Amino acid sequence: MNDVFKALSDPTRRRVLELLRKQPMSAGDIANHFPVSKPTMSAHFAVLREANLIESEKSGKAVFYRLNLSVLEDALLGFAQAFGIGASSSPNPVKGITLLRRRTT
């Protein structure tokens, strides 16, 4: 779970995940959305891969990435359960999250 939250801590990596939510994309197509160098984007991809948030597949010279949503879902569920949200005492995890938001705002 720590690797997932480390990966999510950076806004560029969160934006990469948003782009991949729509469809798999090549590294070059993703990089075109950011004003940073290709080596910098490569480092972001490595962090996301290490956290298993994305999967890569090489096709010729291009590398294509796709979102691994199940890892993100598992990490968020584990995080919520660490705070007693979505635990067996709460039959509706979403309701528990809504209640938490009300108490903290």
C-alpha positions in Angstrom: 0.0 0.0 0.0 2.9 2.4 0.7 4.1 2.2 -2.9 0.6 3.1 -4.1 0.3 6.1 -2.0 3.9 7.2 -2.8 2.9 7.0 -6.5 -0.3 8.9 -5.9 1.5 11.7 -4.0 2.7 13.3 -7.2 0.2 15.3 -9.3 1.9 14.3 -12.6 1.4 10.6 -11.8 -2.2 11.2 -10.8 -2.8 12.9 -14.1 -1.2 10.0 -15.9 -3.7 7.7 -14.2 -6.5 9.9 -15.2 -5.4 9.8 -18.9 -5.1 6.0 -18.7 -8.5 5.7 -17.2 -10.0 6.6 -20.6 -7.8 4.2 -22.6 -4.4 2.6 -22.9 -1.8 5.0 -24.4 1.7 5.0 -25.6 4.4 6.5 -23.5 4.9 9.2 -26.2 1.2 10.1 -26.3 1.1 10.4 -22.5 4.3 12.5 -22.4 2.8 14.9 -24.9 0.4 16.0 -22.1 3.2 17.2 -19.9 5.9 20.0 -20.1 8.7 17.8 -18.8 11.4 15.7 -20.4 11.0 12.2 -21.6 13.5 10.9 -18.9 11.4 12.6 -16.2 8.2 10.9 -17.6 10.1 7.6 -17.7 10.8 8.0 -14.0 7.1 8.7 -13.3 6.2 5.6 -15.3 8.7 3.5 -13.3 7.1 4.6 -10.0 3.6 3.8 -11.2 4.8 0.4 -12.5 6.6 -0.3 -9.2 3.3 0.3 -7.4 1.5 -1.9 -10.0 -0.8 0.9 -10.8 0.0 0.6 -14.5 1.0 -2.2 -16.8 3.3 -1.9 -19.8 3.5 -3.7 -23.1 6.1 -3.2 -25.8 4.9 -3.1 -29.4 7.7 -2.5 -31.8 9.5 0.6 -30.6 6.6 1.9 -28.6 5.6 1.1 -25.0 1.9 1.1 -24.2 0.5 1.6 -20.7 -2.8 0.7 -19.2 -4.3 1.3 -15.8 -4.4 -1.5 -13.3 -7.5 -0.4 -11.5 -7.7 -3.3 -9.1 -4.5 -2.4 -7.3 -5.8 1.2 -6.8 -9.2 -0.2 -5.5 -7.4 -2.6 -3.1 -5.2 0.2 -1.7 -8.1 2.6 -1.2 -10.2 -0.1 0.5 -7.3 -1.1 2.7 -6.8 2.5 3.7 -10.5 3.0 4.4 -10.6 -0.2 6.5 -7.6 1.0 8.5 -9.8 3.8 9.7 -12.8 1.6 10.3 -14.6 2.6 7.2 -16.1 -0.2 5.3 -15.4 -2.7 8.0 -17.9 -5.4 8.9 -19.7 -3.1 11.3 -20.6 -0.8 8.5 -22.7 -2.6 5.8 -22.2 0.3 3.4 -18.6 1.4 2.9 -19.7 4.4 0.8 -22.0 5.6 3.6 -19.1 5.3 6.1 -17.0 7.5 3.9 -19.8 10.0 3.6 -20.1 10.1 7.4 -16.4 10.6 7.8 -16.5 13.6 5.4 -19.3 15.2 7.4 -17.4 14.9 10.7 -14.2 16.3 9.4 -15.5 19.3 7.5 
